[in-house]
Amino acid sequence: MGFRLPGIIRSRASSSNGVDVPKGYLAVYVGDEMKRFVIPISYLNQPSFQGLLNQAEEQFEYDHPTGGLTIPCREGVFLEITSRLR
């Protein structure tokens, strides 16, 4: 049993070709286990999410090990930040 936050989709698939990402969403990888989440593109404009993007830029530059956008924070922190975004 799981829970769902409005606007965020916990992706079960590990597809890197983006086929299962709906229009207007973006796949990101989070945490030590590189869990895949599908988030609305509108999150990219939010200041709190931009802080996560800055961390990703500092750590990975443009070389993301998963082939997708990797967010270098704990899953709990990511869920906390995204739960406040609408």
Backbone as JSON Lines, residues from 0, in Angstrom:
{"i":0,"aa":"M","n":[0.85,-1.18,0.0],"ca":[0.0,0.0,0.0],"c":[0.89,1.23,0.0]}
{"i":1,"aa":"G","n":[0.54,2.22,-0.74],"ca":[1.35,3.43,-0.82],"c":[0.49,4.67,-0.67]}
{"i":2,"aa":"F","n":[1.11,5.79,-0.84],"ca":[0.39,7.05,-0.78],"c":[0.76,7.86,-1.99]}
{"i":3,"aa":"R","n":[-0.04,8.83,-2.29],"ca":[0.2,9.66,-3.46],"c":[0.1,11.12,-3.09]}
{"i":4,"aa":"L","n":[1.08,11.86,-3.47],"ca":[1.06,13.3,-3.26],"c":[0.5,13.95,-4.5]}
{"i":5,"aa":"P","n":[-0.3,14.99,-4.34],"ca":[-0.84,15.67,-5.52],"c":[0.28,16.18,-6.41]}
{"i":6,"aa":"G","n":[0.2,15.88,-7.68],"ca":[1.15,16.42,-8.63],"c":[2.4,15.59,-8.84]}
{"i":7,"aa":"I","n":[2.66,14.6,-7.98],"ca":[3.86,13.79,-8.14],"c":[3.45,12.34,-8.32]}
{"i":8,"aa":"I","n":[4.14,11.67,-9.21],"ca":[3.84,10.29,-9.5],"c":[5.08,9.46,-9.18]}
{"i":9,"aa":"R","n":[4.94,8.48,-8.31],"ca":[6.05,7.57,-8.03],"c":[6.05,6.56,-9.15]}
{"i":10,"aa":"S","n":[7.09,6.54,-9.93],"ca":[7.14,5.7,-11.11],"c":[7.67,4.33,-10.75]}
{"i":11,"aa":"R","n":[6.96,3.29,-11.15],"ca":[7.42,1.92,-10.93],"c":[8.36,1.48,-12.04]}
{"i":12,"aa":"A","n":[8.16,2.0,-13.22],"ca":[8.99,1.61,-14.35],"c":[10.34,2.31,-14.29]}
{"i":13,"aa":"S","n":[11.32,1.65,-14.83],"ca":[12.64,2.27,-14.86],"c":[13.03,2.62,-16.29]}
{"i":14,"aa":"S","n":[12.05,2.86,-17.1],"ca":[12.29,3.18,-18.49],"c":[13.05,4.49,-18.6]}
{"i":15,"aa":"S","n":[14.1,4.49,-19.39],"ca":[14.87,5.72,-19.57],"c":[14.51,6.43,-20.87]}
{"i":16,"aa":"N","n":[13.62,5.81,-21.66],"ca":[13.29,6.45,-22.93],"c":[12.13,7.42,-22.82]}
{"i":17,"aa":"G","n":[11.53,7.54,-21.63],"ca":[10.52,8.55,-21.4],"c":[9.14,8.22,-21.94]}
{"i":18,"aa":"V","n":[8.94,7.01,-22.42],"ca":[7.66,6.64,-23.0],"c":[6.53,6.74,-21.97]}
{"i":19,"aa":"D","n":[6.8,6.41,-20.72],"ca":[5.75,6.41,-19.71],"c":[5.65,7.73,-18.96]}
{"i":20,"aa":"V","n":[6.24,8.79,-19.47],"ca":[6.16,10.1,-18.84],"c":[5.1,10.91,-19.58]}
{"i":21,"aa":"P","n":[4.02,11.28,-18.88],"ca":[2.96,12.05,-19.56],"c":[3.45,13.43,-20.0]}
{"i":22,"aa":"K","n":[2.79,13.97,-20.99],"ca":[3.11,15.31,-21.47],"c":[2.96,16.3,-20.32]}
{"i":23,"aa":"G","n":[3.93,17.19,-20.17],"ca":[3.91,18.18,-19.11],"c":[4.58,17.71,-17.83]}
{"i":24,"aa":"Y","n":[5.2,16.54,-17.87],"ca":[5.88,15.97,-16.71],"c":[7.33,15.65,-17.06]}
{"i":25,"aa":"L","n":[8.12,15.39,-16.03],"ca":[9.54,15.13,-16.17],"c":[9.94,14.04,-15.19]}
{"i":26,"aa":"A","n":[10.75,13.09,-15.62],"ca":[11.23,12.05,-14.73],"c":[12.51,12.52,-14.04]}
{"i":27,"aa":"V","n":[12.59,12.31,-12.73],"ca":[13.79,12.63,-11.96],"c":[14.14,11.41,-11.09]}
{"i":28,"aa":"Y","n":[15.41,11.31,-10.73],"ca":[15.9,10.21,-9.9],"c":[16.41,10.81,-8.6]}
{"i":29,"aa":"V","n":[16.0,10.19,-7.48],"ca":[16.24,10.78,-6.17],"c":[16.77,9.73,-5.19]}
{"i":30,"aa":"G","n":[17.68,10.16,-4.33],"ca":[18.13,9.34,-3.21],"c":[19.22,8.35,-3.55]}
{"i":31,"aa":"D","n":[19.66,7.63,-2.52],"ca":[20.72,6.65,-2.69],"c":[20.31,5.5,-3.61]}
{"i":32,"aa":"E","n":[19.02,5.17,-3.58],"ca":[18.52,4.07,-4.41],"c":[18.09,4.53,-5.8]}
{"i":33,"aa":"M","n":[18.24,5.83,-6.08],"ca":[17.88,6.42,-7.37],"c":[16.44,6.06,-7.75]}
{"i":34,"aa":"K","n":[15.52,6.33,-6.83],"ca":[14.11,6.09,-7.11],"c":[13.63,7.11,-8.14]}
{"i":35,"aa":"R","n":[12.82,6.63,-9.04],"ca":[12.34,7.46,-10.14],"c":[10.98,8.05,-9.8]}
{"i":36,"aa":"F","n":[10.86,9.37,-9.97],"ca":[9.61,10.08,-9.76],"c":[9.28,10.85,-11.02]}
{"i":37,"aa":"V","n":[8.02,11.02,-11.29],"ca":[7.58,11.81,-12.43],"c":[6.87,13.03,-11.85]}
{"i":38,"aa":"I","n":[7.4,14.2,-12.15],"ca":[6.9,15.45,-11.56],"c":[6.41,16.39,-12.64]}
{"i":39,"aa":"P","n":[5.5,17.29,-12.29],"ca":[5.06,18.31,-13.26],"c":[6.21,19.25,-13.63]}
{"i":40,"aa":"I","n":[6.29,19.63,-14.86],"ca":[7.33,20.56,-15.32],"c":[7.21,21.89,-14.58]}
{"i":41,"aa":"S","n":[6.02,22.25,-14.13],"ca":[5.82,23.52,-13.43],"c":[6.66,23.61,-12.16]}
{"i":42,"aa":"Y","n":[7.08,22.47,-11.59],"ca":[7.94,22.49,-10.4],"c":[9.27,23.17,-10.68]}
{"i":43,"aa":"L","n":[9.72,23.14,-11.93],"ca":[11.02,23.72,-12.28],"c":[11.09,25.21,-12.02]}
{"i":44,"aa":"N","n":[9.95,25.88,-11.98],"ca":[9.92,27.33,-11.74],"c":[9.85,27.69,-10.26]}
{"i":45,"aa":"Q","n":[9.65,26.73,-9.4],"ca":[9.49,27.0,-7.97],"c":[10.85,27.2,-7.3]}
{"i":46,"aa":"P","n":[11.01,28.25,-6.5],"ca":[12.31,28.53,-5.86],"c":[12.84,27.36,-5.02]}
{"i":47,"aa":"S","n":[11.99,26.67,-4.29],"ca":[12.49,25.56,-3.47],"c":[12.99,24.42,-4.34]}
{"i":48,"aa":"F","n":[12.35,24.17,-5.47],"ca":[12.81,23.12,-6.36],"c":[14.07,23.56,-7.11]}
{"i":49,"aa":"Q","n":[14.18,24.86,-7.39],"ca":[15.38,25.36,-8.04],"c":[16.61,25.16,-7.16]}
{"i":50,"aa":"G","n":[16.41,25.18,-5.84],"ca":[17.51,24.87,-4.93],"c":[18.0,23.45,-5.13]}
{"i":51,"aa":"L","n":[17.09,22.52,-5.34],"ca":[17.48,21.13,-5.63],"c":[18.21,21.05,-6.97]}
{"i":52,"aa":"L","n":[17.74,21.81,-7.95],"ca":[18.41,21.82,-9.25],"c":[19.82,22.39,-9.16]}
{"i":53,"aa":"N","n":[20.01,23.4,-8.32],"ca":[21.35,23.96,-8.12],"c":[22.28,22.92,-7.5]}
{"i":54,"aa":"Q","n":[21.77,22.14,-6.55],"ca":[22.58,21.07,-5.95],"c":[22.96,20.04,-7.01]}
{"i":55,"aa":"A","n":[22.01,19.7,-7.87],"ca":[22.29,18.74,-8.94],"c":[23.36,19.27,-9.88]}
{"i":56,"aa":"E","n":[23.27,20.55,-10.19],"ca":[24.27,21.16,-11.08],"c":[25.66,21.14,-10.44]}
{"i":57,"aa":"E","n":[25.73,21.46,-9.15],"ca":[27.03,21.46,-8.46],"c":[27.63,20.06,-8.39]}
{"i":58,"aa":"Q","n":[26.8,19.07,-8.14],"ca":[27.33,17.72,-7.96],"c":[27.59,17.01,-9.28]}
{"i":59,"aa":"F","n":[26.67,17.12,-10.23],"ca":[26.77,16.32,-11.45],"c":[27.11,17.12,-12.7]}
{"i":60,"aa":"E","n":[27.03,18.43,-12.64],"ca":[27.14,19.28,-13.82],"c":[26.15,18.77,-14.86]}
{"i":61,"aa":"Y","n":[26.61,18.33,-16.01],"ca":[25.69,17.81,-17.02],"c":[25.84,16.3,-17.19]}
{"i":62,"aa":"D","n":[26.55,15.65,-16.29],"ca":[26.79,14.21,-16.38],"c":[25.97,13.49,-15.31]}
{"i":63,"aa":"H","n":[24.72,13.17,-15.63],"ca":[23.85,12.49,-14.68],"c":[23.96,10.98,-14.92]}
{"i":64,"aa":"P","n":[24.31,10.21,-13.89],"ca":[24.6,8.79,-14.06],"c":[23.41,7.96,-14.54]}
{"i":65,"aa":"T","n":[22.2,8.38,-14.33],"ca":[21.03,7.6,-14.73],"c":[20.58,7.91,-16.15]}
{"i":66,"aa":"G","n":[21.17,8.92,-16.75],"ca":[20.72,9.35,-18.06],"c":[19.58,10.34,-17.97]}
{"i":67,"aa":"G","n":[19.02,10.5,-16.79],"ca":[17.95,11.46,-16.54],"c":[18.41,12.44,-15.48]}
{"i":68,"aa":"L","n":[17.55,13.33,-15.09],"ca":[17.88,14.34,-14.09],"c":[17.97,13.68,-12.72]}
{"i":69,"aa":"T","n":[19.13,13.76,-12.1],"ca":[19.36,13.17,-10.78],"c":[19.39,14.28,-9.75]}
{"i":70,"aa":"I","n":[18.56,14.14,-8.71],"ca":[18.49,15.11,-7.62],"c":[19.25,14.54,-6.43]}
{"i":71,"aa":"P","n":[20.35,15.18,-6.02],"ca":[21.21,14.64,-4.96],"c":[20.7,14.98,-3.55]}
{"i":72,"aa":"C","n":[19.6,14.38,-3.15],"ca":[19.11,14.56,-1.79],"c":[18.39,13.29,-1.36]}
{"i":73,"aa":"R","n":[18.11,13.19,-0.08],"ca":[17.38,12.03,0.42],"c":[15.94,12.07,-0.09]}
{"i":74,"aa":"E","n":[15.37,10.91,-0.26],"ca":[14.02,10.8,-0.77],"c":[13.02,11.56,0.12]}
{"i":75,"aa":"G","n":[13.2,11.48,1.43],"ca":[12.31,12.17,2.36],"c":[12.34,13.67,2.18]}
{"i":76,"aa":"V","n":[13.52,14.23,1.95],"ca":[13.65,15.68,1.72],"c":[12.94,16.05,0.43]}
{"i":77,"aa":"F","n":[13.15,15.26,-0.62],"ca":[12.51,15.51,-1.91],"c":[10.99,15.49,-1.75]}
{"i":78,"aa":"L","n":[10.46,14.49,-1.06],"ca":[9.02,14.38,-0.88],"c":[8.47,15.54,-0.05]}
{"i":79,"aa":"E","n":[9.23,15.98,0.94],"ca":[8.8,17.09,1.75],"c":[8.72,18.38,0.92]}
{"i":80,"aa":"I","n":[9.73,18.63,0.11],"ca":[9.74,19.84,-0.72],"c":[8.63,19.79,-1.76]}
{"i":81,"aa":"T","n":[8.5,18.67,-2.44],"ca":[7.49,18.59,-3.5],"c":[6.07,18.56,-2.95]}
{"i":82,"aa":"S","n":[5.89,18.12,-1.73],"ca":[4.53,18.11,-1.15],"c":[4.01,19.52,-0.93]}
{"i":83,"aa":"R","n":[4.91,20.49,-0.82],"ca":[4.5,21.88,-0.62],"c":[4.29,22.64,-1.92]}
{"i":84,"aa":"L","n":[4.64,22.02,-3.04],"ca":[4.5,22.68,-4.35],"c":[3.15,22.34,-4.95]}
{"i":85,"aa":"R","n":[2.57,23.32,-5.59],"ca":[1.28,23.1,-6.28],"c":[1.26,23.89,-7.55]}
